[in-house]
Amino acid sequence: MRALLALEDGFTLEGESFTGPIEAAGGEVIFNTAMSGYQELLTDPSYAGQMVCLTYPLIGNYGINAEDMESGKIHMSALIVKECCKEPSNWRSVESLPAFLMRHGVPGIEGIDTRALTLHLRKNGAMRGCISTTLLDPEKLAEKARSLPAMEGQNLVTRVAPSRPYRWDETAGRPAPATLNADGSYIWPGGHSLHILVYDFGIKWNILRLLAAHDMELLIVPPSFTCEQAKAAAPDGVFLSNGPGDPAVLKPEIAEIARLAEIFPIGAICLGHQLLGHALGGTTEKLKFGHHGVNHPVKNLITGRIEISSQNHGFCVIPPDGVEKVYVNLNDGTLEGFRDPQRPIMTVQHHPEAAAGPTDSRTFFDDFRDMVLQHKEKRS
């Protein structure tokens, strides 16, 4: 079924839908350079509001399985590939990529010149786009793309964040209900040495898996969870997750994070890193086409070690005075992580929890655990 992709600047490409009719799907069009891990990308809440072009030419050959989910559903607006494999061949596969997309109501198109699209986005920047199998007039579809809201100024966390607290069930490998007492206190289950309050702005499940694997009991809460509520729950530390959209618009959350930073040890990844940067007095700015892939080199300025990282962000932090830069991106020099010399605070912009990419930065979870443990021992 013929499909048309139109960007807001009038750039158009033709392809075919492999998920049936598409009236009009839209969002910010970006590209990702990963060769594998499409299931993790599809179910990563950070992709909310985006249509993702994968630069690797054949996608779907190992199908979909139950173990590699990063959340309970697909979050991106559409998937754009050169060629989709309709008949996967892998012992773990339980479903094809087209069937998975159709089950979640997310369109997929193939036959697109993904190289031309990627080069256009690299030259001109990420931009709004629309795809359709019914509206095939290039100018009208481009006009529809221009009517979409820009990524800057959008609060997309509301699309993906939970409405109530929950816990991580290690046995089932999924979220499970959690109940707070009437006074806001929480009875932490036994079995782990540290109690961590996790703010879910659109968290990837592998972050929760790895935190739990590092001897941490997790209570996961909505972004609206206040500092007073956090104190009532009495955790040993706080963790701020990844998520979608423009961090600068989350002003109430930033204000609460500034209060949390005065009380608890804090670790943060991706959007959490950006929000903490704002809370400490820094700012963020939109990148031209973002960092999306599993092959980005970052340098640890403290150890001198260069790590290959998995990345997915469209904004970067302009750090406040007084923080220590820990990581920089070797492609463009942007900040990839910082810590506070005076307080137990550590962040990374990239994804040390990556399940389908490099694991060079996994030591982040060891360092976070040790930081919280040292703070706990000092207080006792």
C-alpha positions as CSV (number, residue, x, y, z in Angstrom):
1,M,0.0,0.0,0.0
2,R,1.6,3.2,-1.2
3,A,2.6,5.7,1.6
4,L,3.9,9.2,1.6
5,L,6.2,10.8,4.1
6,A,6.4,14.6,4.1
7,L,8.5,16.8,6.3
8,E,7.6,20.4,7.3
9,D,10.0,21.9,4.9
10,G,8.4,20.1,1.9
11,F,10.9,17.2,1.6
12,T,8.9,14.1,0.6
13,L,9.7,10.4,0.1
14,E,7.5,7.6,-1.1
15,G,7.3,4.1,0.4
16,E,4.8,1.5,1.4
17,S,2.9,0.8,4.6
18,F,3.4,-2.7,6.1
19,T,0.8,-2.1,8.8
20,G,-2.3,-1.3,6.7
21,P,-4.0,2.1,6.0
22,I,-2.6,5.2,7.6
23,E,-4.8,8.3,7.6
24,A,-2.2,10.6,9.0
25,A,0.5,9.9,11.6
26,G,2.8,12.7,12.7
27,G,5.6,13.7,15.0
28,E,9.2,14.8,15.2
29,V,11.2,12.8,12.6
30,I,14.6,11.6,13.9
31,F,17.0,8.9,12.9
32,N,18.6,6.1,15.0
33,T,21.9,4.4,13.9
34,A,21.5,1.2,15.9
35,M,21.8,-2.0,13.9
36,S,19.7,-4.0,16.4
37,G,17.4,-3.4,19.4
38,Y,14.3,-2.2,17.5
39,Q,12.0,-3.8,20.1
40,E,13.7,-1.8,22.8
41,L,13.4,1.4,20.8
42,L,9.7,0.8,20.0
43,T,8.9,0.3,23.7
44,D,11.1,3.1,25.1
45,P,8.8,5.8,26.4
46,S,11.4,8.5,25.6
47,Y,10.3,8.1,21.9
48,A,6.8,9.4,22.6
49,G,5.9,12.0,20.0
50,Q,8.5,10.9,17.5
51,M,8.7,9.0,14.2
52,V,11.9,7.1,14.1
53,C,13.9,6.3,10.9
54,L,16.3,3.4,11.4
55,T,19.4,3.7,9.3
56,Y,20.2,-0.1,9.3
57,P,18.5,-1.4,6.1
58,L,16.8,-4.6,7.3
59,I,14.7,-4.5,10.4
60,G,12.5,-7.2,11.9
61,N,14.5,-10.3,11.1
62,Y,14.6,-11.6,14.7
63,G,11.0,-10.7,15.5
64,I,9.5,-9.7,18.8
65,N,9.9,-11.6,22.1
66,A,8.4,-11.2,25.6
67,E,11.7,-10.6,27.4
68,D,13.1,-7.5,25.6
69,M,10.2,-5.1,26.4
70,E,11.3,-1.7,27.9
71,S,7.7,-0.8,28.9
72,G,4.2,-2.3,28.4
73,K,3.6,-0.8,24.9
74,I,4.9,1.0,21.9
75,H,5.4,4.7,22.4
76,M,6.8,6.1,19.1
77,S,4.4,7.6,16.6
78,A,5.6,5.6,13.6
79,L,8.5,3.4,12.5
80,I,10.3,4.2,9.2
81,V,12.6,1.5,7.6
82,K,14.2,0.6,4.3
83,E,13.0,-3.0,4.4
84,C,10.8,-4.8,7.0
85,C,11.2,-8.6,7.5
86,K,7.8,-10.1,7.6
87,E,8.9,-13.7,8.6
88,P,11.3,-13.5,11.5
89,S,13.7,-16.4,12.2
90,N,14.8,-16.6,15.9
91,W,14.1,-19.1,18.6
92,R,13.0,-16.3,21.0
93,S,10.5,-14.8,18.6
94,V,6.8,-15.0,19.4
95,E,5.5,-12.3,16.9
96,S,6.6,-10.5,13.8
97,L,7.4,-6.8,13.7
98,P,4.4,-5.9,11.5
99,A,2.0,-7.9,13.8
100,F,3.5,-6.2,16.9
101,L,3.0,-2.7,15.4
102,M,-0.5,-3.4,14.2
103,R,-1.5,-4.9,17.6
104,H,-0.4,-1.6,19.2
105,G,-2.0,0.6,16.5
106,V,1.4,2.1,15.4
107,P,2.1,2.6,11.7
108,G,5.2,1.3,9.9
109,I,6.4,2.2,6.5
110,E,9.1,0.6,4.3
111,G,10.7,1.2,1.0
112,I,11.7,4.7,2.1
113,D,15.1,5.9,1.0
114,T,16.3,6.0,4.6
115,R,19.8,7.2,3.6
116,A,18.4,10.3,1.8
117,L,16.1,11.0,4.8
118,T,19.0,10.7,7.3
119,L,21.2,13.0,5.3
120,H,18.4,15.5,5.0
121,L,17.9,15.5,8.8
122,R,21.6,15.7,9.5
123,K,21.9,18.7,7.2
124,N,18.7,20.5,8.2
125,G,17.9,19.1,11.7
126,A,15.1,17.0,13.1
127,M,11.7,18.3,12.1
128,R,8.1,17.6,12.1
129,G,6.7,15.1,9.6
130,C,3.6,13.2,8.6
131,I,3.0,9.9,6.9
132,S,-0.2,8.8,5.1
133,T,-1.6,6.3,2.7
134,T,-4.8,8.4,2.0
135,L,-3.4,11.9,1.8
136,L,-0.9,11.6,-1.0
137,D,-0.7,15.3,-2.0
138,P,2.9,16.3,-0.9
139,E,2.1,19.9,-0.2
140,K,-1.0,19.2,1.8
141,L,0.8,16.5,3.9
142,A,3.7,18.9,4.5
143,E,1.2,21.6,5.6
144,K,-0.3,19.0,8.0
145,A,3.2,18.4,9.4
146,R,3.7,22.2,9.9
147,S,0.5,22.3,12.0
148,L,2.0,19.9,14.5
149,P,3.5,21.2,17.8
150,A,7.3,21.5,17.8
151,M,9.2,19.4,20.2
152,E,10.5,22.5,22.1
153,G,7.9,23.5,24.6
154,Q,6.1,20.1,24.7
155,N,5.4,18.3,28.0
156,L,5.3,14.7,26.8
157,V,5.9,13.2,30.2
158,T,2.2,13.3,30.8
159,R,1.7,10.7,28.0
160,V,3.9,8.1,29.6
161,A,4.2,8.7,33.3
162,P,2.3,6.6,35.9
163,S,-0.6,8.0,37.9
164,R,0.2,6.2,41.1
165,P,3.1,4.5,42.9
166,Y,4.2,1.0,42.1
167,R,7.0,-1.4,42.9
168,W,9.2,-3.6,40.7
169,D,8.4,-7.3,40.9
170,E,11.8,-9.0,40.2
171,T,10.2,-12.5,39.9
172,A,7.7,-11.5,37.2
173,G,10.0,-8.9,35.7
174,R,7.2,-6.3,35.6
175,P,5.6,-3.5,37.6
176,A,3.4,-4.5,40.5
177,P,1.0,-2.5,42.7
178,A,2.4,-0.6,45.7
179,T,0.4,0.9,48.6
180,L,1.4,3.7,50.8
181,N,0.1,4.1,54.3
182,A,-2.5,6.9,55.1
183,D,0.3,9.1,56.5
184,G,2.4,8.7,53.4
185,S,4.9,6.2,54.9
186,Y,5.8,3.1,53.1
187,I,6.6,-0.4,54.4
188,W,9.7,-1.3,52.4
189,P,9.9,-5.1,51.7
190,G,12.9,-6.8,53.0
191,G,15.7,-8.4,51.0
192,H,17.6,-5.4,49.8
193,S,20.1,-3.2,51.7
194,L,19.0,0.1,50.1
195,H,15.6,1.7,49.6
196,I,15.4,3.9,46.5
197,L,12.6,6.2,45.5
198,V,12.4,6.2,41.7
199,Y,10.7,9.1,39.8
200,D,9.2,7.7,36.6
201,F,9.2,10.3,33.8
202,G,9.0,7.5,31.3
203,I,11.4,4.9,32.6
204,K,12.9,2.0,30.7
205,W,12.3,-1.3,32.5
206,N,16.0,-2.2,32.2
207,I,16.9,0.6,34.6
208,L,14.6,-0.9,37.2
209,R,16.1,-4.4,36.5
210,L,19.6,-3.1,37.1
211,L,18.8,-1.1,40.1
212,A,17.1,-4.1,41.7
213,A,20.1,-6.3,40.6
214,H,22.4,-3.9,42.6
215,D,20.7,-4.7,45.9
216,M,18.1,-1.9,45.8
217,E,14.5,-2.0,46.8
218,L,12.4,0.2,44.5
219,L,9.4,2.3,45.1
220,I,8.5,4.0,41.8
221,V,6.4,7.2,41.9
222,P,4.8,9.7,39.5
223,P,6.6,12.9,38.6
224,S,4.1,14.8,40.7
225,F,5.3,13.1,43.9
226,T,6.4,16.0,46.2
227,C,9.4,16.4,48.4
228,E,7.2,16.1,51.4
229,Q,5.8,12.8,50.2
230,A,9.3,11.6,49.5
231,K,10.3,12.4,53.1
232,A,7.3,10.5,54.4
233,A,8.3,7.4,52.3
234,A,11.8,7.6,53.9
235,P,14.1,6.3,51.1
236,D,17.8,6.1,51.3
237,G,18.2,7.7,48.0
238,V,16.3,9.1,44.9
239,F,16.6,8.2,41.3
240,L,15.4,10.3,38.3
241,S,14.5,8.4,35.1
242,N,14.6,9.1,31.4
243,G,11.6,10.3,29.6
244,P,10.3,12.3,26.5
245,G,9.9,15.9,25.6
246,D,11.3,19.3,26.6
247,P,12.7,19.3,30.1
248,A,12.4,23.1,30.5
249,V,8.6,22.9,30.7
250,L,8.6,20.7,33.7
251,K,8.9,23.6,36.1
252,P,6.9,22.1,39.1
253,E,9.0,18.9,38.9
254,I,12.2,20.9,38.7
255,A,11.3,22.9,41.8
256,E,10.7,19.7,43.7
257,I,13.9,18.1,42.5
258,A,15.8,21.2,43.8
259,R,14.3,20.5,47.2
260,L,15.1,16.7,47.0
261,A,18.7,17.6,46.2
262,E,19.1,19.2,49.6
263,I,18.0,16.1,51.4
264,F,18.7,12.9,49.5
265,P,21.5,11.3,47.4
266,I,20.3,11.5,43.8
267,G,21.2,9.6,40.6
268,A,19.8,10.5,37.2
269,I,19.8,9.3,33.7
270,C,18.8,11.2,30.5
271,L,15.8,13.4,31.1
272,G,16.5,13.0,34.8
273,H,20.0,14.4,34.2
274,Q,18.5,17.4,32.3
275,L,15.9,18.1,35.0
276,L,18.6,17.9,37.7
277,G,20.7,20.3,35.6
278,H,17.8,22.8,35.7
279,A,17.2,22.3,39.4
280,L,20.8,23.2,40.2
281,G,20.7,26.4,38.1
282,G,21.6,25.2,34.6
283,T,19.6,25.2,31.4
284,T,19.0,23.0,28.4
285,E,19.1,23.6,24.7
286,K,17.7,21.7,21.7
287,L,20.3,19.7,19.6
288,K,20.1,20.0,15.9
289,F,19.3,16.3,15.2
290,G,19.9,14.8,18.6
291,H,21.9,11.8,19.7
292,H,20.1,8.5,18.8
293,G,22.1,5.3,18.5
294,V,24.3,2.8,20.2
295,N,27.7,4.0,19.0
296,H,28.4,7.4,20.6
297,P,31.8,7.8,22.2
298,V,31.9,9.6,25.6
299,K,34.9,10.5,27.7
300,N,35.1,10.2,31.4
301,L,37.1,13.3,32.4
302,I,38.0,11.9,35.8
303,T,39.4,8.6,34.7
304,G,40.3,9.5,31.1
305,R,38.4,6.3,30.0
306,I,36.5,6.5,26.7
307,E,33.2,4.5,26.7
308,I,31.0,3.6,23.7
309,S,27.5,4.5,24.8
310,S,23.8,4.1,23.8
311,Q,22.0,7.4,23.5
312,N,18.6,8.8,22.9
313,H,18.1,12.5,23.6
314,G,17.2,15.7,21.7
315,F,18.3,18.2,24.4
316,C,21.6,18.8,26.2
317,V,22.5,20.4,29.5
318,I,24.3,23.7,29.8
319,P,25.7,23.1,33.3
320,P,25.3,25.4,36.2
321,D,28.3,26.8,38.0
322,G,29.8,24.6,40.8
323,V,29.1,21.2,39.3
324,E,31.9,19.0,38.1
325,K,31.8,17.7,34.5
326,V,32.3,14.0,34.4
327,Y,31.4,12.9,30.8
328,V,31.6,14.8,27.5
329,N,30.4,13.6,24.1
330,L,33.4,13.2,21.8
331,N,31.4,13.9,18.7
332,D,30.2,17.4,19.6
333,G,31.6,18.2,23.1
334,T,28.2,18.3,24.8
335,L,27.9,17.4,28.4
336,E,27.1,13.8,29.1
337,G,27.2,13.7,32.9
338,F,28.1,15.7,36.0
339,R,28.4,15.4,39.8
340,D,28.2,17.9,42.6
341,P,31.4,18.1,44.6
342,Q,29.5,19.1,47.8
343,R,26.5,16.8,47.7
344,P,25.9,13.1,46.7
345,I,24.6,13.8,43.2
346,M,25.6,12.0,40.0
347,T,24.1,12.0,36.5
348,V,24.6,10.7,33.0
349,Q,23.0,11.8,29.8
350,H,23.6,8.5,28.0
351,H,22.1,5.1,28.8
352,P,24.3,2.9,30.9
353,E,21.4,0.4,31.2
354,A,21.3,-0.2,27.4
355,A,20.1,-3.8,26.8
356,A,20.6,-3.9,23.0
357,G,23.8,-1.8,22.9
358,P,27.2,-1.3,24.6
359,T,27.6,-1.9,28.3
360,D,30.7,0.2,28.8
361,S,28.9,2.5,31.2
362,R,27.2,-0.1,33.4
363,T,29.5,0.9,36.3
364,F,27.1,3.8,36.8
365,F,24.9,1.5,38.8
366,D,27.8,0.4,41.0
367,D,28.8,4.0,41.6
368,F,25.2,5.1,42.4
369,R,24.8,2.2,44.9
370,D,28.1,3.0,46.6
371,M,27.2,6.7,46.8
372,V,23.9,6.0,48.5
373,L,25.4,3.4,50.8
374,Q,28.2,5.8,51.9
375,H,25.6,8.5,52.6
376,K,23.5,6.1,54.6
377,E,26.4,5.0,56.7
378,K,27.4,8.6,57.5
379,R,23.9,9.3,58.7
380,S,23.7,6.2,60.9
